[in-house]
Amino acid sequence: MSHKAEMILEQVDVVKLDINLWTSSKKLRPEDLVLADGSKLPPEDLAYLGTKKTVDPDKIKEFSRIKKEAERICLQSGTRFLGGFANPRAEIPRITQELDELSKTFYEARDQFLSTYDQDTEEWIARHAEFGDAIRRAIEPVSSVAAKLRFDYVVFRVTSPEPVSVVPGEVSPAAVDSLNRRANSMSEQLFHEIAQEASQLIDRSFVGKDTVTGRSLNAFRRMRDKLDSLGFLD
């Protein structure tokens, strides 16, 4: 493994989010549709019917907001890596503290949602009375919904295995090289994220504007601080 890749892995920990959301989306079935006489559905190899909702989407949008906030916390000083977020080791205490607080918010929102779940589904059916039977057939019990709404995370370190000959149970040099490539490409991923964020910020806060707000300048400062904290990548 290259010295650069080893140096990078020695300075980062990876935070992997394990957040599961429940969308209330269920597969739309032919019997759910009210068709005019003589109408015909296309075969499944041509088109799918799509999905139906069993509860008002506004009732569950808070969970998506929390997930995005968790990703923002992990990206504040880190970059995407191996399905998670590589961060300087010194940043991990801050990240875990903020994620723990966010976890409490998530489960409070879950408890609140579940407490009115039966009422919410009945109100949704009443709003779409013509398709009430189709909705009711797809409603999940509250215990099932509770099990699907989950917020967790894990922190781990990545180290390079020693290259050995290809024998059963041992790591091949190709496996070591693959980790080497991923570690060395981390800076490229970082620059891509910064460029994307800067482009969105310019379009949102600069194009067509006569003044620049302090909020916009703070966004640039956060990008600068992120680049500084991960300067060892390049």
Buried (B, 14 or more C-beta within 10 A) or exposed (E): BEEBBBEBBEBBBBBBBEBEBBBBEBEBEEEBEEEEEEEEEEEEEEEEBEEBBBBBEEBBEBBEEBBEBBBEBBBBBBBBBBEBBBBBEEBBEEBBEBBEEBBEBBBEBBEEBBEEBEEBBBEBBEEEEEBBEBBEEBBBEBEEBBEEBBBEBEBEEBEBEEBEEEEEEEBBBEBBBEBBEBBBEBBEBBBEBBEEBEEEBEEEBEEEEEEEEEEBEEBBEBBEEBBEBBEEBE
